[in-house]
Amino acid sequence: MNGSPISRREWLGSFGMGFGGVALAEMLGRSATAADGAGGVLGGFHHPPKAKRVIYLFQSGGPSQLDLYDHKPLLVEKTGEQLPDSVRGGQRLTGMSGNQSSIPLVGSPFAFAQHGDSGAWLSELLPHTAQVADKLCFVRTMYTESINHGPGVTFMQSGNQIPGRPSIGAWLDYGLGNEHDDLPSFVVLITKNKSGQPLMSHLWGAGFLPTKHQAVRFRSGADPVLYVNNPPGVSRENRRQLLDGLRELHEHQYAGTPDAEITARIANYEMAFRMQASVPDVTNFADEPQHVLDLYGPDARDPGTFAANCLLARRLAERGVRFIQLYHQDWDHHGGLKGGIAREAKQTDQPAAALVQDLAARGMLDDTLVVWGGEFGRTNYCQGLYKPGADFGRDHHPRCFTIWMAGGGVKPGTTYGETDDYGYNVVRDGVHVHDFHATMLHLLGIDHERLTYKFQGRRYRLTDVHGRIVRGILA
């Protein structure tokens, strides 16, 4: 036997595998184990999960909790009066209202009523949400340090106000892996034709994790995922040959520079090839019954609308996608609140409620966590000059805001936490952003203190060095 040294590549090749074969074996093993949480770095769940997947309906801009969920009759009575110093407590205001000579309180112009056996208070703007009130858990006492949109949205999506940290979905893909070889485990859907604060790709990025953990964005139009379909004149066989040749080049590069990003790039190319078949299937609503389309509302057949994205989210969840992130903009109502919030509520109320109903009807709500909420709330005072009867706006308010959650181990028919009669401060059971993240991971079977990644000399996690599980909302 020749005693000359043999390279790693030659050794693998001697077994008929090669680099691509090892990658394939790894993917096949992952598909068999990821459903049990063994496909990621954790190797399994820390405890039995209540939720298998998350659909996060993020409402970008800061929806006004005072006009949707947090009923404050005293605020209506005191409309036009000044915000008491004892209530404000010296809180810093944004530059948009901090220089106002007057800070007049303004109650909601919309009627509130109690709904369901739980007696949840909801605005007249949310008639469809009212129908599923007993399936929801309203958290009225979310709070954050962020007072501006960029840091606020980044905080809710990554656990840090500064861009560069991994997003929630990236952490989950890193920890638990992907249970579907033909679709990514982390997908982003953004409502089309919206304005407001921009949504940047770092919100669904991998940060310092390997790039394979970042989300894939699905868009409306002929190509839901950019650059997946073959260009004219290129057949699927041609594309396969191209990828095989590209893999050999990457294999050669890896032999000299064993970098995890090289294997991530190969995995992304292979996933894109398989998505040529899976994406058209999941985005084609032709097999949806008419009563389901009607449930989501008239926009359900219009790709890219919030209604169509909610329906697509359910279809992705059915196919094993673990984290589905929706974004809906235009909730930033510094002025024209009456018309603005009514418009956004009309676009989102029916589809969000339909998603909960649809999941429940299919037996999926029990193990699907649905979340609705923004980055902060709105003030109880008017931004700018207040004129009785006229339209008005509200500024950013980080001290308290409302989100709701449904399914996935959350206690239904619950309103958690209490704010003061002015809707300005938390008085009982505050829930910080880190607590929200810790609780979400707990529901997914993860101890938030044990899902970590070492970067630049220290171990990071989604909740940084904070976070507690909110036991009061667990079923």
C-alpha positions as CSV (number, residue, x, y, z in Angstrom):
1,M,0.0,0.0,0.0
2,N,1.3,3.4,-0.9
3,G,2.2,5.4,2.2
4,S,1.8,8.8,0.6
5,P,-0.6,11.2,2.4
6,I,-4.2,11.4,1.2
7,S,-6.3,14.6,1.2
8,R,-9.6,14.9,2.9
9,R,-11.3,15.4,-0.4
10,E,-9.7,12.2,-1.8
11,W,-10.6,10.3,1.3
12,L,-14.3,11.3,1.0
13,G,-14.2,10.5,-2.7
14,S,-12.9,7.0,-2.0
15,F,-16.2,6.3,-0.3
16,G,-18.1,7.6,-3.4
17,M,-19.4,10.6,-1.5
18,G,-17.4,13.7,-2.1
19,F,-18.2,17.1,-0.6
20,G,-21.7,17.2,-2.3
21,G,-22.6,13.8,-1.0
22,V,-21.7,14.8,2.5
23,A,-23.9,17.9,2.2
24,L,-26.7,15.7,0.8
25,A,-26.5,13.2,3.6
26,E,-26.5,16.1,6.1
27,M,-29.7,17.5,4.5
28,L,-31.4,14.1,4.5
29,G,-30.5,13.6,8.1
30,R,-31.8,17.1,9.0
31,S,-35.2,16.5,7.4
32,A,-35.6,13.4,9.5
33,T,-34.7,15.1,12.8
34,A,-35.7,18.7,12.6
35,A,-39.3,18.0,13.5
36,D,-38.0,16.9,16.8
37,G,-35.7,19.9,17.1
38,A,-32.6,17.8,16.5
39,G,-31.7,19.5,13.2
40,G,-30.1,22.6,14.7
41,V,-27.2,23.3,17.0
42,L,-29.3,22.4,20.1
43,G,-29.7,18.8,19.0
44,G,-33.2,18.8,20.5
45,F,-35.7,20.7,22.6
46,H,-34.8,21.8,26.1
47,H,-38.4,20.9,27.2
48,P,-41.5,19.7,25.3
49,P,-42.7,22.6,23.1
50,K,-46.2,23.9,23.0
51,A,-45.7,25.6,19.6
52,K,-44.2,24.1,16.5
53,R,-44.2,27.3,14.5
54,V,-44.8,31.1,14.8
55,I,-46.7,33.5,12.5
56,Y,-45.8,37.0,13.6
57,L,-48.1,39.7,12.2
58,F,-45.9,42.7,12.8
59,Q,-47.7,46.1,12.5
60,S,-44.9,48.6,11.7
61,G,-45.3,52.2,12.8
62,G,-46.8,51.8,16.3
63,P,-50.5,51.1,16.3
64,S,-52.5,53.2,18.8
65,Q,-53.5,50.9,21.7
66,L,-55.8,53.6,23.0
67,D,-57.9,53.4,19.8
68,L,-57.9,49.7,19.4
69,Y,-57.5,47.7,22.6
70,D,-57.0,49.7,25.8
71,H,-60.3,51.3,26.7
72,K,-59.9,54.5,28.8
73,P,-63.2,56.3,29.7
74,L,-61.4,58.8,32.0
75,L,-59.2,59.9,29.0
76,V,-62.4,60.6,27.0
77,E,-63.8,62.7,29.9
78,K,-60.6,64.7,30.3
79,T,-60.1,65.4,26.6
80,G,-58.6,68.9,26.2
81,E,-57.1,69.0,29.6
82,Q,-53.3,69.0,30.2
83,L,-51.4,65.8,30.9
84,P,-50.7,65.9,34.6
85,D,-47.0,66.1,35.6
86,S,-47.7,63.4,38.2
87,V,-48.7,61.0,35.3
88,R,-45.9,61.9,32.9
89,G,-43.3,61.5,35.7
90,G,-40.6,63.4,33.8
91,Q,-40.6,61.1,30.8
92,R,-38.6,62.4,27.8
93,L,-40.7,63.1,24.8
94,T,-39.7,62.8,21.2
95,G,-38.5,65.9,19.2
96,M,-41.9,65.9,17.5
97,S,-43.9,66.8,20.6
98,G,-41.3,67.7,23.2
99,N,-41.3,71.4,22.4
100,Q,-45.1,71.7,22.5
101,S,-46.3,74.5,24.8
102,S,-49.4,72.4,25.5
103,I,-49.8,68.7,25.9
104,P,-53.6,68.2,25.8
105,L,-55.1,64.8,26.6
106,V,-57.4,63.3,23.9
107,G,-59.6,60.3,24.3
108,S,-60.4,57.8,21.6
109,P,-63.1,59.0,19.1
110,F,-64.1,55.3,18.6
111,A,-66.6,53.4,20.6
112,F,-65.5,50.4,22.7
113,A,-67.5,47.4,23.8
114,Q,-66.8,44.1,25.6
115,H,-66.8,40.8,23.6
116,G,-67.0,37.1,24.2
117,D,-67.2,35.2,27.4
118,S,-63.9,36.8,28.4
119,G,-65.3,40.3,28.2
120,A,-62.3,41.7,26.2
121,W,-62.6,45.4,25.4
122,L,-62.2,46.1,21.7
123,S,-62.7,49.2,19.5
124,E,-65.5,49.4,16.9
125,L,-62.6,49.3,14.3
126,L,-62.1,45.6,15.0
127,P,-65.4,43.7,14.5
128,H,-63.7,40.6,13.1
129,T,-61.1,40.4,15.9
130,A,-64.0,40.8,18.3
131,Q,-65.4,37.5,17.0
132,V,-62.3,35.6,18.0
133,A,-61.7,37.5,21.3
134,D,-62.1,34.3,23.3
135,K,-59.2,32.7,21.4
136,L,-56.8,35.6,22.0
137,C,-54.5,36.6,24.9
138,F,-54.2,40.5,25.0
139,V,-51.0,41.7,26.7
140,R,-51.8,45.4,27.5
141,T,-48.5,46.1,29.3
142,M,-45.8,45.6,26.8
143,Y,-43.0,48.3,27.2
144,T,-39.7,49.2,25.6
145,E,-36.8,51.6,25.9
146,S,-37.1,52.6,22.2
147,I,-38.9,55.8,21.4
148,N,-38.1,55.9,17.6
149,H,-39.0,53.5,14.8
150,G,-35.7,52.3,13.7
151,P,-34.4,51.1,17.1
152,G,-37.9,50.1,18.1
153,V,-38.6,47.7,15.3
154,T,-35.0,46.4,15.4
155,F,-35.5,45.7,19.2
156,M,-38.7,43.8,18.7
157,Q,-37.2,41.7,15.8
158,S,-33.7,41.0,17.2
159,G,-33.6,41.8,20.9
160,N,-31.3,44.8,20.4
161,Q,-31.8,48.3,19.3
162,I,-28.7,48.4,17.1
163,P,-28.7,46.6,13.8
164,G,-26.4,43.6,13.5
165,R,-27.9,41.0,15.8
166,P,-29.6,37.9,14.5
167,S,-33.4,38.1,14.1
168,I,-35.8,35.8,15.9
169,G,-36.3,33.5,13.0
170,A,-32.6,33.2,12.4
171,W,-32.0,32.2,16.0
172,L,-34.7,29.5,15.6
173,D,-33.2,28.2,12.4
174,Y,-29.8,28.1,14.1
175,G,-31.1,26.3,17.1
176,L,-33.7,23.9,15.7
177,G,-32.9,23.6,12.0
178,N,-35.3,23.2,9.1
179,E,-37.9,20.4,9.0
180,H,-38.6,20.9,5.2
181,D,-35.9,20.4,2.5
182,D,-37.9,22.2,-0.2
183,L,-38.7,25.4,1.7
184,P,-36.7,27.6,4.1
185,S,-37.6,27.6,7.8
186,F,-37.8,31.4,7.9
187,V,-39.9,33.4,5.5
188,V,-40.8,37.1,5.3
189,L,-43.9,38.6,3.7
190,I,-44.4,42.3,3.3
191,T,-47.7,44.0,2.4
192,K,-47.3,45.6,-0.9
193,N,-47.9,49.3,-1.8
194,K,-47.4,50.6,1.7
195,S,-45.4,53.6,2.9
196,G,-44.2,54.8,6.3
197,Q,-41.0,53.9,8.0
198,P,-38.7,51.7,5.7
199,L,-38.3,48.0,6.5
200,M,-34.6,47.1,6.2
201,S,-33.3,43.6,5.5
202,H,-31.4,43.5,8.8
203,L,-34.8,43.0,10.5
204,W,-34.9,39.4,9.1
205,G,-31.1,38.9,8.8
206,A,-28.8,36.4,10.4
207,G,-26.5,39.0,12.0
208,F,-23.3,37.3,13.1
209,L,-24.8,33.8,12.6
210,P,-24.0,32.0,9.3
211,T,-26.0,33.6,6.5
212,K,-27.9,30.4,5.8
213,H,-30.1,31.2,8.8
214,Q,-31.4,34.5,7.4
215,A,-35.0,34.7,6.0
216,V,-36.1,34.3,2.4
217,R,-38.5,37.1,1.4
218,F,-41.5,36.1,-0.7
219,R,-42.9,38.9,-2.9
220,S,-46.0,39.4,-4.9
221,G,-45.8,39.0,-8.7
222,A,-44.7,36.4,-11.2
223,D,-41.5,35.7,-9.2
224,P,-42.3,35.3,-5.5
225,V,-38.7,34.6,-4.8
226,L,-36.2,36.6,-6.8
227,Y,-33.7,34.7,-9.1
228,V,-35.1,31.3,-8.3
229,N,-36.8,30.7,-11.7
230,N,-34.6,30.0,-14.7
231,P,-34.1,32.8,-17.2
232,P,-35.5,32.2,-20.8
233,G,-33.4,29.6,-22.6
234,V,-32.1,27.8,-19.5
235,S,-33.7,24.5,-18.8
236,R,-33.9,22.8,-15.4
237,E,-31.3,20.3,-16.6
238,N,-28.9,23.1,-17.6
239,R,-29.4,24.7,-14.2
240,R,-28.6,21.4,-12.5
241,Q,-25.4,21.1,-14.5
242,L,-24.4,24.6,-13.6
243,L,-24.9,24.0,-9.9
244,D,-22.9,20.8,-10.1
245,G,-20.0,22.6,-11.7
246,L,-20.3,25.5,-9.2
247,R,-20.3,23.0,-6.3
248,E,-17.0,21.5,-7.6
249,L,-15.5,25.0,-7.6
250,H,-16.7,25.6,-4.0
251,E,-15.4,22.2,-3.0
252,H,-12.0,23.2,-4.3
253,Q,-12.2,26.5,-2.4
254,Y,-13.2,24.7,0.8
255,A,-10.3,22.3,0.5
256,G,-7.9,25.3,0.8
257,T,-10.1,27.5,3.0
258,P,-12.5,25.5,5.2
259,D,-15.0,28.3,5.8
260,A,-18.6,27.6,7.0
261,E,-19.9,30.3,4.6
262,I,-18.8,28.1,1.7
263,T,-21.0,25.2,2.8
264,A,-23.8,27.8,3.5
265,R,-23.6,29.1,0.0
266,I,-23.8,25.5,-1.5
267,A,-26.8,24.8,0.7
268,N,-28.5,28.1,-0.4
269,Y,-28.0,27.2,-4.1
270,E,-29.4,23.7,-3.6
271,M,-32.4,25.1,-1.6
272,A,-33.1,27.6,-4.4
273,F,-33.1,24.8,-7.0
274,R,-35.6,22.8,-5.0
275,M,-37.7,25.9,-4.5
276,Q,-38.3,26.1,-8.2
277,A,-41.0,23.4,-7.6
278,S,-42.1,24.2,-4.1
279,V,-42.6,27.9,-4.3
280,P,-45.2,27.8,-7.2
281,D,-47.1,25.1,-5.3
282,V,-47.3,27.0,-2.0
283,T,-48.1,30.4,-3.7
284,N,-50.9,29.0,-5.9
285,F,-54.3,29.5,-4.2
286,A,-56.2,27.6,-6.9
287,D,-56.8,24.7,-4.5
288,E,-58.3,26.9,-1.8
289,P,-62.1,26.5,-1.3
290,Q,-64.2,29.6,-1.9
291,H,-65.4,29.7,1.7
292,V,-61.7,30.0,2.9
293,L,-61.0,32.8,0.4
294,D,-64.2,34.6,1.6
295,L,-63.1,34.1,5.2
296,Y,-59.9,36.2,4.6
297,G,-61.8,38.9,2.7
298,P,-61.9,40.4,-0.8
299,D,-58.2,41.0,-1.0
300,A,-57.3,37.3,-0.5
301,R,-56.8,36.7,-4.2
302,D,-54.6,39.8,-4.7
303,P,-51.0,38.7,-4.1
304,G,-49.1,40.9,-1.7
305,T,-52.0,42.3,0.2
306,F,-52.2,41.6,3.9
307,A,-55.1,39.2,3.4
308,A,-53.2,37.2,0.8
309,N,-50.1,37.1,3.0
310,C,-52.1,35.8,5.9
311,L,-53.5,33.0,3.8
312,L,-50.0,32.3,2.4
313,A,-48.7,32.2,5.9
314,R,-51.1,29.4,6.8
315,R,-50.1,27.5,3.7
316,L,-46.4,27.9,4.6
317,A,-47.1,26.7,8.1
318,E,-48.9,23.6,6.8
319,R,-45.7,22.8,4.9
320,G,-43.4,23.0,7.9
321,V,-42.0,26.5,7.7
322,R,-41.1,27.3,11.3
323,F,-41.1,31.1,11.5
324,I,-43.3,33.2,9.2
325,Q,-42.9,37.0,9.6
326,L,-45.4,39.4,8.1
327,Y,-44.9,43.1,8.0
328,H,-47.7,45.7,7.5
329,Q,-46.7,49.3,7.5
330,D,-48.5,52.7,7.8
331,W,-49.5,52.7,11.5
332,D,-47.5,55.8,12.3
333,H,-50.3,58.3,12.8
334,H,-48.7,61.6,14.0
335,G,-51.7,63.3,12.3
336,G,-54.9,62.2,10.6
337,L,-55.4,59.4,13.0
338,K,-59.1,59.0,12.6
339,G,-58.9,58.1,8.9
340,G,-55.5,56.5,9.1
341,I,-56.1,54.0,11.8
342,A,-59.5,53.1,10.4
343,R,-57.9,52.4,7.0
344,E,-55.2,50.1,8.5
345,A,-57.7,48.3,10.7
346,K,-59.9,47.7,7.7
347,Q,-57.0,46.1,5.8
348,T,-55.8,43.9,8.7
349,D,-58.8,43.1,11.0
350,Q,-60.6,40.5,8.9
351,P,-57.4,38.7,7.6
352,A,-55.8,38.4,11.1
353,A,-59.0,37.1,12.6
354,A,-59.5,34.7,9.7
355,L,-56.0,33.3,10.2
356,V,-56.8,32.4,13.8
357,Q,-60.2,30.9,12.7
358,D,-58.6,29.0,9.8
359,L,-55.8,27.5,11.9
360,A,-58.3,26.5,14.6
361,A,-60.6,24.8,12.0
362,R,-57.6,22.8,10.7
363,G,-56.5,21.7,14.2
364,M,-53.3,23.8,13.8
365,L,-53.9,26.6,16.3
366,D,-52.9,24.5,19.3
367,D,-49.4,24.2,18.1
368,T,-49.1,27.5,16.1
369,L,-48.3,30.7,17.9
370,V,-49.8,33.8,16.3
371,V,-48.6,37.2,17.4
372,W,-50.0,40.7,16.5
373,G,-48.3,43.9,17.5
374,G,-46.0,46.8,16.7
375,E,-42.8,48.3,18.1
376,F,-44.4,50.7,20.6
377,G,-47.7,52.4,21.3
378,R,-49.1,56.0,21.0
379,T,-49.4,58.8,23.5
380,N,-52.6,59.7,25.3
381,Y,-52.1,63.4,24.3
382,C,-52.4,65.1,21.0
383,Q,-49.4,65.8,18.9
384,G,-49.7,69.4,17.8
385,L,-52.6,71.8,18.3
386,Y,-55.8,70.2,19.6
387,K,-59.1,71.5,18.2
388,P,-62.3,70.0,19.5
389,G,-63.9,67.8,16.8
390,A,-61.0,68.0,14.4
391,D,-58.7,65.2,13.4
392,F,-55.5,64.7,15.4
393,G,-52.4,62.6,15.8
394,R,-50.6,60.8,18.6
395,D,-46.8,60.6,19.2
396,H,-44.7,57.6,20.0
397,H,-45.2,56.0,23.4
398,P,-42.8,53.3,24.7
399,R,-44.2,53.0,28.3
400,C,-47.1,50.8,27.5
401,F,-48.7,49.2,24.4
402,T,-50.8,46.2,23.5
403,I,-50.1,43.1,21.5
404,W,-52.2,39.9,21.2
405,M,-51.1,36.3,21.0
406,A,-53.1,33.2,20.1
407,G,-52.6,29.4,20.1
408,G,-49.2,27.7,20.7
409,G,-49.6,27.3,24.5
410,V,-50.9,30.8,25.3
411,K,-53.9,31.1,27.6
412,P,-57.0,32.0,25.5
413,G,-59.6,34.5,26.5
414,T,-57.1,36.4,28.7
415,T,-56.3,40.1,29.2
416,Y,-52.9,40.3,30.9
417,G,-51.6,43.4,32.7
418,E,-53.1,46.8,33.7
419,T,-52.3,50.3,32.7
420,D,-53.3,53.4,34.6
421,D,-56.6,55.3,33.9
422,Y,-54.8,57.7,31.7
423,G,-53.3,54.9,29.5
424,Y,-49.8,56.3,30.1
425,N,-48.0,53.9,32.6
426,V,-48.0,50.3,33.5
427,V,-49.4,49.7,37.0
428,R,-49.4,45.9,37.1
429,D,-47.6,43.0,35.3
430,G,-45.3,44.8,32.8
431,V,-43.9,42.8,30.0
432,H,-40.6,43.9,28.5
433,V,-39.4,43.1,25.0
434,H,-36.9,40.6,26.5
435,D,-39.7,39.0,28.4
436,F,-41.7,38.6,25.3
437,H,-38.8,36.9,23.5
438,A,-38.0,34.7,26.4
439,T,-41.7,33.6,26.5
440,M,-41.8,32.9,22.8
441,L,-38.7,30.7,22.9
442,H,-40.1,28.9,26.0
443,L,-43.3,28.1,24.0
444,L,-41.1,26.7,21.2
445,G,-39.3,24.4,23.6
446,I,-36.2,26.5,24.1
447,D,-34.6,27.8,27.3
448,H,-33.7,31.4,26.2
449,E,-30.6,31.3,28.4
450,R,-29.1,28.2,26.7
451,L,-29.5,29.2,23.0
452,T,-26.2,31.1,22.5
453,Y,-23.6,31.9,19.9
454,K,-20.0,32.9,20.6
455,F,-19.0,36.0,18.7
456,Q,-16.1,38.4,19.3
457,G,-15.2,36.8,22.6
458,R,-18.5,36.5,24.3
459,R,-21.7,34.4,24.1
460,Y,-24.8,36.2,22.7
461,R,-28.4,35.3,22.9
462,L,-31.7,36.7,21.7
463,T,-32.5,38.0,25.2
464,D,-28.9,39.2,25.8
465,V,-28.5,39.0,29.6
466,H,-32.2,39.7,30.4
467,G,-35.6,38.2,30.0
468,R,-38.1,36.3,32.1
469,I,-40.9,33.9,31.1
470,V,-44.3,35.5,31.5
471,R,-46.0,32.6,33.3
472,G,-49.3,34.4,33.6
473,I,-50.1,34.0,29.9
474,L,-49.2,30.3,29.6
475,A,-52.1,27.9,29.2
